[in-house]
Amino acid sequence: MTNRFMEAALAEARAAADRGEVPVGAVLVLDGEIVARAGNRTRADNDVTAHAEVAVIRAAAARLGRERLSGADLYVTLEPCTMCAGAISFARLRRLYYGAEDPKGGAVDNGVRFFAQPTCHHAPEVYSGIGEAEAAAILKTFFQERRDPA
């Protein structure tokens, strides 16, 4: 099951793949409107912190002119890593919706389970599995093409 916001995040993931980036996409929604969208940009920016989640939080904060994004929801195609979970917490996002789980690098329902830690200052509501099949397929195809070039 997906919705228009996850569809937009999936479009960002596909665009990231087209740029040679790991295909993760994100959109940030406030009051039912997309205020920012981004895909991974680590290679393009030579910046290991340029994950889709961090990029979309930066863009939304700049557009809205504030550092905290209380009341905003994040849609991302892959379970966030520890760095991105930290950014989500510090930005005070209301809800996190993510597509595919990441058993190796995820930090929400896998790994360190960042939001469940006593040192986490703010934990969003978390909803997983939104657009999971398509998000996983985009990632699988991307890495398969790199292992088995035509």
Residue pairs with C-beta under 8 A, 6 or more apart in sequence:
1 129
1 130
1 131
2 10
2 130
2 131
2 134
3 130
5 27
5 29
5 34
5 73
5 75
5 97
6 75
6 77
6 97
6 99
6 130
6 131
7 131
8 25
8 27
8 34
8 37
8 75
9 25
9 26
9 27
9 37
9 52
9 75
9 76
9 77
9 99
9 131
10 25
10 77
10 99
10 131
10 134
10 135
10 138
11 25
12 25
12 26
12 27
12 37
12 38
12 39
12 52
12 77
13 23
13 24
13 25
13 39
13 52
13 77
13 135
13 138
14 23
14 25
14 138
15 25
15 39
16 22
16 23
16 24
16 25
16 39
16 40
16 41
16 52
17 23
17 138
17 141
17 142
19 39
19 43
19 44
20 43
21 39
21 40
21 41
21 42
21 43
21 44
22 40
22 42
22 139
22 142
23 39
23 40
23 77
23 138
23 139
23 142
24 39
24 40
24 51
24 52
24 53
24 76
24 77
24 78
24 139
25 37
25 38
25 39
25 40
25 52
25 76
25 77
26 37
26 38
26 39
26 52
26 53
26 55
26 56
26 74
26 75
26 76
26 77
27 34
27 36
27 37
27 38
27 56
27 74
27 75
28 34
28 35
28 36
28 37
28 56
28 57
28 59
28 60
28 69
28 72
28 73
28 74
28 75
28 93
29 35
29 72
29 73
29 74
29 75
30 60
30 64
30 69
30 71
30 72
30 73
31 71
35 60
35 63
35 64
35 72
36 56
36 57
36 59
36 60
36 63
37 56
37 59
38 52
38 55
38 56
38 59
39 52
39 55
40 50
40 51
40 52
40 55
41 47
41 50
41 52
41 55
42 48
42 49
42 50
42 51
44 50
49 83
51 80
51 81
51 83
51 84
52 76
52 77
53 74
53 76
53 80
53 84
53 87
53 88
54 83
54 84
54 87
56 74
56 76
57 69
57 74
57 87
57 88
57 91
57 93
60 69
60 72
61 67
61 69
61 91
67 91
68 91
68 92
69 91
69 92
69 93
70 92
70 93
70 94
71 94
72 91
72 93
72 94
73 93
73 94
73 95
73 96
73 97
74 88
74 93
74 95
74 96
74 97
74 124
75 97
75 98
75 130
76 84
76 96
76 97
76 98
76 99
77 98
77 99
77 100
77 131
77 135
77 138
77 139
78 98
78 99
78 100
78 102
78 106
78 135
78 139
79 98
79 100
79 101
79 102
79 105
79 106
79 107
79 108
79 109
79 110
79 128
80 88
80 96
80 98
80 106
80 107
80 108
81 102
81 105
81 106
81 107
82 107
82 111
82 112
82 114
84 107
85 107
85 108
85 114
85 115
86 114
88 96
88 124
89 114
89 115
89 120
89 121
89 122
89 123
89 124
90 121
90 122
92 122
93 124
94 124
94 125
95 124
95 125
95 126
95 127
96 108
96 124
96 125
96 126
96 127
97 127
97 128
97 130
98 108
98 126
98 127
98 128
98 130
99 128
99 129
99 130
99 131
99 132
99 134
99 135
99 136
100 132
100 135
100 136
100 139
101 109
101 110
101 128
101 129
101 132
102 110
103 110
104 110
105 111
107 113
107 114
108 114
108 115
108 126
108 128
109 126
109 128
114 120
115 123
115 124
115 126
116 123
